[in-house]
Each structure stands twice: as structure tokens, then as C-alpha cells.
Amino acid sequence: MCRNIKTLFNFEPPATDEEIKASAMQFVRKISGTTKPSKANQQAFDEAVAAISAVSQQLLASLVTTAVPKNREVEAARARARNARRFSLPPR
């Protein structure tokens, strides 16, 4: 899985449309092998991003859990700490 695609489910506040679109964009970039499509492929690229965004929004709206929603700031701090350990950098 692409490392830049983040978990979007069960966060408070919920994922925004922009976050869902950014994840869809990363997915399409990964499977297409390009970060910027040619003009000939731009429409197909954009349609794929829109379709994946729509399906992702539908999925997120359909999922249920009894777990307490995660806090974005706490999860970001944990990720920074993991990266600091992984790359031997001092935590910020």
C-alpha cells in the first residue's frame, strides 16, 4: 500500500472531502505510475480520482464501529515519534 495514503475512518472530526480526494489521487498516481498525467490521459486520470473518491465516501459512510474515534493530533504525534525512531531523528 502507498505510504502516503492515510487511514480516514473513525477519526474525530471525520475525514473531509479534500482528504478523501487526496487519498484517491495518491491511489491513482500509484497504480498509474505517474504523478502528472499527459494531456491525452488527463481526463481518464481525473475520472478515476472522482470515481475512487465517490466510492471511498460511500465506504466511509457505510462503516460502523464501537471503537472510540481517534484524535488526529494524538495520531499525528504518534506517527512523528515512530518516524523519529525509524529514522533516528530527535522528536519535534
C-alpha positions as YAML, in Angstrom:
chain: A
units: angstrom
residues:
- id: 1
  name: MET
  ca: [0.00, 0.00, 0.00]
- id: 2
  name: CYS
  ca: [1.17, 3.52, -0.71]
- id: 3
  name: ARG
  ca: [2.65, 5.04, 2.43]
- id: 4
  name: ASN
  ca: [1.05, 8.41, 1.71]
- id: 5
  name: ILE
  ca: [-2.49, 7.07, 1.83]
- id: 6
  name: LYS
  ca: [-3.71, 7.56, 5.40]
- id: 7
  name: THR
  ca: [-6.48, 5.82, 7.30]
- id: 8
  name: LEU
  ca: [-9.57, 8.01, 7.13]
- id: 9
  name: PHE
  ca: [-12.10, 6.00, 9.13]
- id: 10
  name: ASN
  ca: [-13.07, 6.58, 12.76]
- id: 11
  name: PHE
  ca: [-11.50, 9.98, 13.34]
- id: 12
  name: GLU
  ca: [-12.97, 12.95, 15.10]
- id: 13
  name: PRO
  ca: [-13.65, 15.16, 13.23]
- id: 14
  name: PRO
  ca: [-14.48, 12.87, 10.27]
- id: 15
  name: ALA
  ca: [-12.40, 12.91, 7.10]
- id: 16
  name: THR
  ca: [-13.07, 15.87, 4.84]
- id: 17
  name: ASP
  ca: [-13.87, 15.68, 1.13]
- id: 18
  name: GLU
  ca: [-10.40, 17.12, 0.47]
- id: 19
  name: GLU
  ca: [-8.70, 14.35, 2.48]
- id: 20
  name: ILE
  ca: [-10.68, 11.68, 0.65]
- id: 21
  name: LYS
  ca: [-9.83, 13.22, -2.72]
- id: 22
  name: ALA
  ca: [-6.14, 13.46, -1.77]
- id: 23
  name: SER
  ca: [-6.10, 9.76, -0.87]
- id: 24
  name: ALA
  ca: [-7.86, 8.89, -4.13]
- id: 25
  name: MET
  ca: [-5.30, 10.99, -6.02]
- id: 26
  name: GLN
  ca: [-2.42, 9.13, -4.32]
- id: 27
  name: PHE
  ca: [-4.02, 5.79, -5.20]
- id: 28
  name: VAL
  ca: [-4.48, 6.74, -8.86]
- id: 29
  name: ARG
  ca: [-0.93, 8.08, -9.02]
- id: 30
  name: LYS
  ca: [0.38, 4.83, -7.55]
- id: 31
  name: ILE
  ca: [-1.46, 2.48, -9.88]
- id: 32
  name: SER
  ca: [-0.91, 4.64, -12.98]
- id: 33
  name: GLY
  ca: [2.78, 5.14, -12.23]
- id: 34
  name: THR
  ca: [2.64, 8.88, -12.84]
- id: 35
  name: THR
  ca: [2.24, 11.95, -10.67]
- id: 36
  name: LYS
  ca: [1.15, 14.16, -13.55]
- id: 37
  name: PRO
  ca: [-0.66, 12.56, -16.47]
- id: 38
  name: SER
  ca: [-0.16, 13.69, -20.05]
- id: 39
  name: LYS
  ca: [-2.83, 15.85, -21.64]
- id: 40
  name: ALA
  ca: [-4.05, 12.76, -23.50]
- id: 41
  name: ASN
  ca: [-4.58, 10.93, -20.20]
- id: 42
  name: GLN
  ca: [-5.77, 13.81, -18.01]
- id: 43
  name: GLN
  ca: [-9.49, 13.09, -18.45]
- id: 44
  name: ALA
  ca: [-9.09, 9.39, -17.60]
- id: 45
  name: PHE
  ca: [-6.94, 10.32, -14.58]
- id: 46
  name: ASP
  ca: [-9.49, 12.86, -13.32]
- id: 47
  name: GLU
  ca: [-12.40, 10.45, -13.85]
- id: 48
  name: ALA
  ca: [-10.57, 7.75, -11.89]
- id: 49
  name: VAL
  ca: [-9.90, 10.14, -9.00]
- id: 50
  name: ALA
  ca: [-13.57, 11.20, -8.95]
- id: 51
  name: ALA
  ca: [-14.81, 7.59, -9.07]
- id: 52
  name: ILE
  ca: [-12.48, 6.43, -6.30]
- id: 53
  name: SER
  ca: [-13.38, 9.46, -4.17]
- id: 54
  name: ALA
  ca: [-17.09, 8.69, -4.53]
- id: 55
  name: VAL
  ca: [-16.66, 5.02, -3.65]
- id: 56
  name: SER
  ca: [-14.42, 5.93, -0.71]
- id: 57
  name: GLN
  ca: [-17.01, 8.38, 0.65]
- id: 58
  name: GLN
  ca: [-19.68, 5.70, 0.30]
- id: 59
  name: LEU
  ca: [-17.48, 3.18, 2.12]
- id: 60
  name: LEU
  ca: [-16.66, 5.57, 4.97]
- id: 61
  name: ALA
  ca: [-20.35, 6.42, 5.38]
- id: 62
  name: SER
  ca: [-21.27, 2.72, 5.50]
- id: 63
  name: LEU
  ca: [-18.69, 1.52, 8.01]
- id: 64
  name: VAL
  ca: [-19.68, 1.08, 11.65]
- id: 65
  name: THR
  ca: [-17.59, 0.63, 14.76]
- id: 66
  name: THR
  ca: [-17.95, 0.57, 18.50]
- id: 67
  name: ALA
  ca: [-14.41, 1.91, 18.97]
- id: 68
  name: VAL
  ca: [-13.88, 5.40, 20.28]
- id: 69
  name: PRO
  ca: [-12.96, 7.82, 17.47]
- id: 70
  name: LYS
  ca: [-9.25, 8.56, 17.18]
- id: 71
  name: ASN
  ca: [-7.87, 12.04, 17.79]
- id: 72
  name: ARG
  ca: [-5.98, 13.46, 14.80]
- id: 73
  name: GLU
  ca: [-3.41, 15.34, 16.87]
- id: 74
  name: VAL
  ca: [-2.61, 12.33, 19.04]
- id: 75
  name: GLU
  ca: [-2.25, 10.07, 15.99]
- id: 76
  name: ALA
  ca: [-0.02, 12.64, 14.25]
- id: 77
  name: ALA
  ca: [2.22, 12.84, 17.33]
- id: 78
  name: ARG
  ca: [2.47, 9.04, 17.42]
- id: 79
  name: ALA
  ca: [3.42, 8.98, 13.73]
- id: 80
  name: ARG
  ca: [6.12, 11.61, 14.29]
- id: 81
  name: ALA
  ca: [7.51, 9.57, 17.19]
- id: 82
  name: ARG
  ca: [7.54, 6.39, 15.07]
- id: 83
  name: ASN
  ca: [9.32, 8.22, 12.26]
- id: 84
  name: ALA
  ca: [11.85, 9.67, 14.69]
- id: 85
  name: ARG
  ca: [12.66, 6.17, 15.98]
- id: 86
  name: ARG
  ca: [12.70, 4.75, 12.47]
- id: 87
  name: PHE
  ca: [14.99, 7.40, 11.04]
- id: 88
  name: SER
  ca: [16.91, 8.13, 14.29]
- id: 89
  name: LEU
  ca: [15.80, 11.75, 14.37]
- id: 90
  name: PRO
  ca: [15.08, 13.68, 17.55]
- id: 91
  name: PRO
  ca: [11.30, 14.10, 18.11]
- id: 92
  name: ARG
  ca: [9.79, 17.53, 17.47]
...
